[in-house]
Amino acid sequence: MKEDLKTGTTTIGLICKDGIVLAADKRASAGYLVAEKKMDKILPITDDIAVTTAGSVSDVQMLLKLIKAQIKLVSYRRNKDLTVKEATNLLASMVYSAVRRPSMVPSITGFLVGGQDPEGFHLYEVGIAGSIIKSVDYKAAGSGMEFALGVLESSYTKDLPLKEAIKLAVKAVNTAIQRDIASGNGIDVVTITKEGQRRVLEKEINTNILI
């Protein structure tokens, strides 16, 4: 096909004073079609690690099944939990292998990985080719990332308390939703703190237009 259906999204992750905040919109798109209005794009892979997802839904779902199983297997063999860096390396190697496997339909997936381990809180970006970029502040991914990054760039500080970090994450995703047609329909926010992983916001946006 000369023109492939493109998918879009807006996902962000940021490190704040109290932990990690992950946020994403809820729209799954296929070209100009809104394929799903209630898509969950922030998913746990362990009790202390979660990922935001972007790309082909089928590839994302398969990779998440594989990474969860692999993490459990490696943790069982070693008799200890993997660090966030180790889990990210495993996921990145799967993304790298998938995108280079000969196929009629290319595998396109991208992830932001946020979590905690004995070394602290960590945020990584796993690119569509399997690259790994560690962040010390914030990351954004997807078709709405430029709009979200503008908000984060102007308002982010490392000493943000958790409540303010959540507000900033929501503002960043909402800004992207206003301008990016592939992002929309709602916002999800997940936090990872010393108290654990928690979904703190799951908000749908009413897009019905009355004439």
N, C-alpha and C positions, 0 to 999 in steps of 0.2 A: 504494500500500500504506500502510495506517495505521501499521503497525509495520515498519520496515526492519530487516534483519539488521545488527547492530552488530559492528564489529571491535574488537579490543583488543590492547594490547602494552605493553611497558615498554622505553623506550630512554633512555639518558642519555649526556651528554657532559660532560667536565670538562677544565679547563686545569690542568696541573700544572707543576712546576719544569722538567721535561724535554720537555714537548710536550702532546699531546692524547690523551685516552683516550676511546674510544667503546665503549659496551656495550649489549647488548640481549638479550632473551629469544628463544626459538626457536619459540614457538607462534603459529600463524595460526588465528584463530577466526572463526566465522560464527554469530552468536547464541550458543547453548549448545553448538554443535558445534565440536569441535577439528578444523579442516580440514587442518592440517599440523603435524607435530611437529618438523620439522627445517628450519624456515624461516630463511634467512639474511637478517637485517635490517640488516646493516652492509655497505655496498657501495662500492667505489671508483668515483669518476667521473674522476679523474686519478691520476697517480702520487703526488701530494701532498695530495689532497683525497678525503675519504670522507663518506658520508652514512648516517645511520640512518633507517629508513623506518617509517611508520605510515599506516594507512588502507586503502583499497581496493587489493588486490594488483594488479589489472589496470591501474589508473591509475598506481600507483607504477612498475610495470614499463615502461609506455609513456613516462612522463616521464623516467625514467632513460636510456632509449634516446635520447630527443630531446636531453637535456642533454649527454650524452657527445658526440653528433654536433655539437651547436652549439658546445661548447667547442673541439673540434678545428678546426672551421671558422674560428671567430674567431681562434684562436691562429695558424692557418696564414696568414690574411690579414694579421695584425699582425706575424707573425714573432717572437712572444714569448708566453710562457705568461700566462694570466689570473691575476690575484690571487684569493685566496679570496673577497674581497668581490665582485669582478666575477662570479665563477662563481655565487655565492649570488644576486646580483641577477638573473642569467639564469634560474636555477631558479625564483625567486620570481615572475618575470613569467609563466612557463609555468603555475605553480600558479594564479596570479590569473586568467589567461585560461581555464584549464580549468574552474574552479569557476563561472565566470560564463557559460559556454557553455550555451545551452538544451539540455536533455537529459532523457530519461525517468529516467535513473539519474544522480544528482549525483556529480561527482568530489570525492572526499574523500581528501586526501593531506597528510601533514605530514612534515617532515624536520628533522633536526639536521645541520648541516654543519660539519665540522671539517677543518682543514688548515693547511698552512704555505706561506709565500711569502717573498720578500725582506724583508717588513716584520715577519715573526714568525709566531707561532701564533695561530689565530683559531677562534672557535666562534660559530655563528649558529643561531638557530631560524627556520625558515620555516613559518609557520602555514598552516592549511587554506584561508585566504582570500588567501594570498600575502603576508602581512605578514613583515617581517624584524626580528628582535630580536638584537642583538649581546650576547654574554655575556662577562663578564670573569672568570667563575669556573666555573659549572656550569649545566646545563640538564637537564630531564627532560621526557619527552613520553609520551603514551599513557594507557591506562586505569589503569595502575599507578603513575603519576607521583607521586601524593600520598605513597605509601609510600616510594618511592625518594627523594623530596625530603626526607622526614624524616630519613633516614640521612645524606644529603649535608649538610643544614643543621647537623647536630650534630657532624659529624666532618671536614668539608672545611677545608683551609687551602691557601693559594696556594703555599706552599713544599714541598708534598708531593713527594717523589721518585717516579719512575715506578713502582717496584714497589709502593709504598704506595698510589699512586693507582689502580693496577689492583685491588688488594685492596679498596679502598673502592668502586670501581665494581661489582665482583662482589657485595659485601655489599648494595649498594643494589638491584641487580636481584633478587638472591635474596630480599630482604625483600619486594619487590613480588610475587614469585612465590608466596610463602607466603600472601598475602591476596587477591590479584587473580585471579579465575578465568579471565580472558582472557589472562593471562601464564603462561608455564611451559615445561616440557619441556627447558630447557637455557639456557646462557648463552654468548654470543660476546663477545669483547673484541678490539678493534683499537686499536693505538697508532700515532700519527704523531709522529715525532721527527726530529732532524737526520739520522739514519741511514735515514730513509724510513718507509714505511707497512708495518705488520706485524700479522698476526693472531696474538695471543699466547695466546688461549684459545678453545677450541671444545669445550664440555663439554655432554654430554647428561645429563639427569636421569631416572633410572628411576622411572616413575610407576605401575608395575604393583603392584597390591595383592593380596597373598596372603591367602586366607581359609581 
